Amino acid sequence: MPRWSAPPPPASEQSPLILGSERSEDQRFLIEPLGFVSLKGTSREVILGGPGALVPLNFGGLAYLSLRDPGHPELIKVEEETLKPVSLSIKANLCYEADRFAGLQVWDFSDTTSPVLRFHEELPAFPISLVENHRRLFVACGGDGVVIFDVSQPFLPKRLSVFKDVEFTRRLAVDGNLLYLADGNYGGLKIVDVSDPTSPTLLSRLLTADYADDLLLRGNRLYITDRLGGVRVVDVSDPRKPFTSYVIWTRKNYIRDVQFFGRHYLLVADQDQGLRVYDIRDRMRPLLMSEYSLRGTISKITVKEPYVYVALWDQGVQVLRLTPPR
C-alpha cells in the first residue's frame, strides 16, 4: 500500500498511477559519509573530469577539486575572477561554460591551473544549463529559449538557431535528434525534433503536477523531478505521444535531482530532507531501501560508483559511499 497521500494528477492526462513506496525492512543500502569539502558560495553541482572535479559556485566562481582519493576530495583552488559558471560540460581539455555574466565561453583546459579562453559569445539571457551531444551544443536560457550551436569545430561554436517555444527551461537531455526540456511550471516536459538544428520543431508537450525542474533519460523512460509532485516517470518510446507511466510520490517535499545507481536503484535527492534510495525493479511497487539526512540544501548529485558526490547549495561537497544489499 502507498505510504503517503498523493498529489492531484496533472490536468493534461488521465489520472496516472501514483505510487508511494513500501519500506524494505530486511534489505537496506549502506550509506557512509566520507570526505567533505567546505566551499564559500553556492555549490551548484559536481562535474567529474579526468583526475578531478569542478564545482560551479554561482557568484563565487569555480572550485577545482583533486580526486586522487575519490572518497576524500581536496580543494585545489577557487577561480573567482575569470569564471562565473552556472553549468559546465568538460571532455578532455575542452570545456564549455554557461557563464552567469559572459554567456557561452569555451576554455582550453590543457593546463587546468591556467585555462585559456578560446571563444566567447553573448546569449539571449542568463543561461541555466547546457548539454553537448554529437557536434551540437544546447544552452537553456530560461524563458528566452534554448540556443543551439554547431560545435563541429569544438573551439569555434557556430550559432544555428534559438528554440523559443518555452516557458522557463531549466534542464535538458538529448538523444539523437530529440531534445527533451524540463520547462518549469507551465511548460512541463517538451520534446523537440532537432534533426534540422536550424529549425527545431516541437513534437509534444506533457504537463506535470508541479514544476518540471530536472530530468534524466534512461532508455525509453524519462525521470522528471517535479519538485512537490514527486518523481514522474514518462514513457517516451513514441516521442509524439509521451505519457506518464507512474509517479513515485515522495512525501510533499522538494525533489531536486534523480540519478541511477547500478541498473535497478534510483537515487532521489530531496532538497532539504536528504537522499533516498529506491529499488525500482518492480515498477508497480517501488521499494524504499534507505534514507540519509544531510546538513544543508541539496542542489544536485553526481554518481561515480560506489561514490555519490552531493553538491550542498550553502555548504560545499559531501561524498557518500553506497553499498547495495547482498
C-alpha positions as CSV (number, residue, x, y, z in Angstrom):
1,M,0.0,0.0,0.0
2,P,1.2,3.5,-0.6
3,R,2.8,5.1,2.4
4,W,1.7,8.7,1.8
5,S,-1.3,10.5,0.3
6,A,-0.9,11.5,-3.3
7,P,-0.9,14.9,-5.0
8,P,-3.5,15.8,-7.6
9,P,-2.8,14.5,-11.1
10,P,-2.0,17.0,-13.9
11,A,-4.9,18.3,-15.9
12,S,-3.3,17.1,-19.2
13,E,-3.7,13.4,-18.6
14,Q,-6.0,10.7,-17.4
15,S,-5.0,10.1,-13.8
16,P,-1.6,8.3,-13.9
17,L,-0.8,5.6,-11.4
18,I,0.6,7.5,-8.4
19,L,2.6,5.3,-6.0
20,G,4.1,5.7,-2.6
21,S,6.7,3.3,-1.7
22,E,6.9,0.4,0.7
23,R,9.9,0.3,3.0
24,S,12.3,-2.6,2.9
25,E,13.0,-3.7,6.5
26,D,15.3,-6.6,5.7
27,Q,17.3,-5.2,2.8
28,R,19.0,-1.9,3.3
29,F,21.5,0.2,1.4
30,L,24.5,1.1,3.5
31,I,25.2,4.8,3.1
32,E,28.5,6.0,4.6
33,P,29.6,9.6,4.8
34,L,33.3,10.1,3.7
35,G,35.0,13.3,2.8
36,F,33.6,16.8,2.9
37,V,34.9,20.0,1.2
38,S,33.7,23.3,2.6
39,L,33.2,25.9,-0.1
40,K,32.2,29.6,0.1
41,G,29.4,30.5,-2.2
42,T,26.7,28.3,-3.5
43,S,27.6,24.9,-4.9
44,R,25.5,24.1,-8.0
45,E,26.8,20.6,-9.0
46,V,29.9,18.4,-9.1
47,I,31.3,17.8,-12.6
48,L,33.8,15.0,-12.9
49,G,36.6,15.3,-15.4
50,G,39.9,13.5,-15.6
51,P,41.5,13.0,-12.1
52,G,39.5,15.8,-10.5
53,A,36.2,17.6,-10.3
54,L,34.8,21.1,-10.9
55,V,32.2,22.8,-8.8
56,P,30.4,25.9,-10.2
57,L,29.8,28.3,-7.3
58,N,27.2,30.6,-8.7
59,F,28.5,34.1,-7.9
60,G,31.6,32.6,-6.3
61,G,33.5,31.4,-9.3
62,L,34.7,27.8,-10.0
63,A,36.2,25.4,-7.4
64,Y,38.8,22.8,-8.5
65,L,38.9,19.6,-6.5
66,S,41.5,16.8,-6.5
67,L,40.1,13.3,-6.5
68,R,43.3,11.4,-6.1
69,D,41.4,9.8,-3.2
70,P,37.9,9.7,-4.7
71,G,36.3,9.3,-1.3
72,H,38.1,12.3,0.2
73,P,38.4,15.2,-2.3
74,E,40.8,18.1,-1.6
75,L,40.3,21.7,-2.6
76,I,43.0,22.8,-5.0
77,K,41.8,26.4,-5.7
78,V,38.9,28.6,-6.4
79,E,38.9,30.7,-9.6
80,E,36.8,33.8,-8.8
81,E,37.9,36.4,-11.4
82,T,37.5,34.9,-14.9
83,L,34.7,32.4,-14.5
84,K,31.2,32.7,-13.0
85,P,29.8,29.4,-14.3
86,V,26.2,28.1,-13.7
87,S,26.8,25.0,-15.8
88,L,29.8,23.2,-17.5
89,S,30.5,20.4,-19.9
90,I,34.0,19.1,-19.9
91,K,35.7,16.5,-22.1
92,A,39.4,16.0,-22.1
93,N,40.9,19.6,-22.4
94,L,37.7,21.1,-23.8
95,C,35.3,22.9,-21.5
96,Y,32.0,24.6,-22.5
97,E,30.9,27.1,-19.9
98,A,27.5,28.7,-19.4
99,D,28.6,31.8,-17.6
100,R,26.3,33.9,-15.4
101,F,27.5,37.2,-16.9
102,A,29.5,36.4,-20.0
103,G,27.2,33.9,-21.9
104,L,28.8,31.0,-23.6
105,Q,32.5,30.6,-23.2
106,V,34.9,27.8,-24.4
107,W,38.0,27.1,-22.5
108,D,41.1,25.1,-23.2
109,F,41.8,23.1,-20.0
110,S,45.1,21.6,-21.2
111,D,46.6,23.2,-18.1
112,T,43.8,23.2,-15.5
113,T,45.8,25.5,-13.3
114,S,45.7,28.2,-16.0
115,P,42.8,27.6,-18.5
116,V,42.8,29.6,-21.8
117,L,39.7,31.3,-23.1
118,R,39.2,30.3,-26.8
119,F,35.7,31.5,-27.5
120,H,33.0,33.8,-26.2
121,E,29.5,34.7,-27.3
122,E,26.7,36.5,-25.6
123,L,23.4,34.7,-25.1
124,P,19.8,36.0,-25.2
125,A,19.5,35.8,-21.4
126,F,21.1,34.4,-18.3
127,P,21.9,30.7,-19.0
128,I,20.7,28.0,-16.7
129,S,22.3,24.8,-18.1
130,L,23.9,23.3,-21.2
131,V,24.4,19.9,-22.7
132,E,26.7,18.7,-25.6
133,N,25.9,15.8,-27.9
134,H,27.3,14.7,-31.3
135,R,28.7,18.1,-32.5
136,R,25.7,20.0,-31.2
137,L,25.6,22.2,-28.1
138,F,22.3,23.2,-26.4
139,V,22.1,26.0,-23.9
140,A,19.0,26.6,-21.9
141,C,18.3,30.3,-21.2
142,G,15.2,30.2,-19.0
143,G,12.3,32.0,-20.6
144,D,14.3,33.2,-23.6
145,G,14.7,29.8,-25.2
146,V,17.3,27.1,-26.0
147,V,20.2,28.2,-28.1
148,I,21.6,25.6,-30.5
149,F,25.2,25.6,-31.6
150,D,27.2,23.6,-34.1
151,V,30.4,22.5,-32.4
152,S,31.9,20.5,-35.3
153,Q,34.9,22.8,-34.6
154,P,34.9,22.4,-30.9
155,F,36.7,25.7,-30.0
156,L,34.7,27.7,-32.5
157,P,30.9,27.2,-32.0
158,K,28.5,28.4,-34.6
159,R,25.0,29.5,-33.6
160,L,22.4,27.8,-35.6
161,S,19.0,28.7,-34.1
162,V,17.0,29.5,-30.9
163,F,14.1,27.4,-29.9
164,K,11.7,29.9,-28.4
165,D,8.5,27.9,-27.6
166,V,9.4,27.7,-23.9
167,E,8.1,28.8,-20.5
168,F,11.2,28.6,-18.4
169,T,13.6,25.8,-19.4
170,R,15.9,24.7,-16.6
171,R,17.4,21.4,-17.8
172,L,18.0,19.5,-21.0
173,A,18.6,15.9,-22.2
174,V,19.5,14.9,-25.7
175,D,19.1,11.5,-27.5
176,G,20.0,11.5,-31.2
177,N,17.7,14.0,-32.9
178,L,15.4,14.5,-29.9
179,L,15.8,17.3,-27.3
180,Y,14.0,17.0,-24.0
181,L,13.2,20.1,-22.0
182,A,12.3,20.4,-18.3
183,D,10.2,23.5,-18.9
184,G,9.1,24.7,-15.5
185,N,5.7,25.2,-14.1
186,Y,3.5,25.8,-17.1
187,G,5.8,24.2,-19.7
188,G,6.1,20.7,-18.2
189,L,8.0,18.3,-20.4
190,K,8.6,19.3,-24.0
191,I,10.1,17.1,-26.7
192,V,11.7,18.8,-29.7
193,D,12.8,17.4,-33.1
194,V,16.3,18.8,-33.8
195,S,17.1,16.7,-36.9
196,D,17.3,20.1,-38.6
197,P,19.1,22.1,-35.9
198,T,18.5,25.3,-37.9
199,S,14.7,24.8,-37.5
200,P,13.8,22.9,-34.3
201,T,10.2,21.7,-34.1
202,L,8.1,20.9,-31.1
203,L,6.8,17.4,-31.2
204,S,4.9,17.1,-28.0
205,R,4.2,18.5,-24.6
206,L,3.2,16.9,-21.3
207,L,2.2,18.9,-18.3
208,T,3.3,17.8,-14.8
209,A,1.7,18.2,-11.5
210,D,4.0,20.9,-10.1
211,Y,7.3,22.2,-11.6
212,A,9.4,20.3,-14.1
213,D,12.8,21.1,-12.6
214,D,15.3,18.4,-13.9
215,L,15.2,15.2,-15.9
216,L,17.1,12.0,-16.6
217,L,16.8,9.9,-19.7
218,R,17.2,6.2,-19.4
219,G,16.3,4.1,-22.4
220,N,12.7,5.0,-23.3
221,R,11.9,6.4,-19.9
222,L,12.3,9.9,-18.7
223,Y,12.6,10.6,-15.0
224,I,11.4,14.1,-14.2
225,T,11.9,15.8,-10.8
226,D,8.6,17.5,-10.3
227,R,9.5,19.3,-7.1
228,L,6.4,18.9,-4.9
229,G,5.0,16.5,-7.4
230,G,7.5,13.7,-6.7
231,V,9.3,11.8,-9.5
232,R,7.3,11.5,-12.7
233,V,8.3,8.5,-14.9
234,V,7.4,9.2,-18.5
235,D,7.3,6.7,-21.3
236,V,8.9,8.4,-24.4
237,S,9.0,5.4,-26.7
238,D,6.8,7.4,-29.0
239,P,8.1,11.0,-28.7
240,R,4.9,12.4,-30.3
241,K,2.8,10.8,-27.6
242,P,4.6,10.7,-24.3
243,F,2.6,9.5,-21.3
244,T,3.2,9.2,-17.6
245,S,3.8,5.6,-16.7
246,Y,3.8,6.2,-13.0
247,V,4.7,8.7,-10.3
248,I,6.8,8.0,-7.2
249,W,5.2,10.1,-4.6
250,T,7.9,11.0,-2.1
251,R,6.1,13.0,0.5
252,K,5.4,16.6,0.0
253,N,9.0,17.7,-0.3
254,Y,11.1,19.5,-2.9
255,I,12.7,17.0,-5.3
256,R,15.8,18.4,-7.0
257,D,17.6,15.5,-8.8
258,V,17.4,11.8,-9.7
259,Q,20.3,9.5,-10.7
260,F,20.7,5.8,-11.2
261,F,23.0,3.7,-9.1
262,G,23.6,0.4,-10.9
263,R,20.7,-0.8,-13.1
264,H,17.9,-1.1,-10.6
265,Y,18.3,1.6,-8.0
266,L,17.1,5.2,-8.2
267,L,18.6,7.9,-6.1
268,V,16.3,10.7,-5.3
269,A,17.7,14.0,-3.9
270,D,15.2,15.9,-1.7
271,Q,16.3,19.5,-1.4
272,D,16.0,19.6,2.4
273,Q,15.4,16.0,3.5
274,G,18.4,14.3,2.1
275,L,19.0,11.3,-0.2
276,R,16.6,8.3,-0.7
277,V,17.4,5.0,-2.5
278,Y,14.6,3.1,-4.3
279,D,14.6,-0.3,-5.8
280,I,12.5,0.1,-8.9
281,R,12.8,-3.4,-10.4
282,D,9.1,-3.8,-9.8
283,R,7.9,-0.5,-11.2
284,M,4.4,-1.1,-9.7
285,R,6.0,-1.4,-6.3
286,P,9.0,0.9,-5.8
287,L,10.8,-0.1,-2.6
288,L,12.4,2.4,-0.3
289,M,15.7,0.9,0.6
290,S,17.4,3.6,2.6
291,E,17.2,7.3,3.6
292,Y,20.1,9.6,4.6
293,S,19.8,13.1,6.0
294,L,22.3,15.7,5.1
295,R,23.0,19.1,6.6
296,G,22.4,21.7,4.1
297,T,20.3,22.1,0.9
298,I,20.9,19.6,-1.9
299,S,21.3,21.2,-5.4
300,K,22.5,18.1,-7.4
301,I,24.0,14.7,-7.1
302,T,26.7,13.1,-9.2
303,V,27.3,9.3,-9.2
304,K,30.6,7.5,-9.8
305,E,30.0,4.2,-8.2
306,P,30.4,3.4,-5.3
307,Y,30.6,7.2,-4.6
308,V,27.9,9.8,-4.7
309,Y,29.1,13.5,-4.7
310,V,26.4,15.7,-3.2
311,A,26.5,19.4,-4.0
312,L,25.1,21.2,-1.0
313,W,24.0,24.7,-2.0
314,D,25.1,26.5,1.1
315,Q,27.8,24.2,2.4
316,G,30.1,22.6,-0.2
317,V,30.5,19.0,-1.3
318,Q,29.8,15.8,0.7
319,V,30.9,12.4,-0.5
320,L,28.9,9.3,0.3
321,R,29.8,5.7,-0.3
322,L,26.8,3.4,-1.2
323,T,26.9,-0.3,-0.7
324,P,23.9,-2.3,-2.1
325,P,22.5,-5.2,-0.1
326,R,23.9,-8.6,-1.0
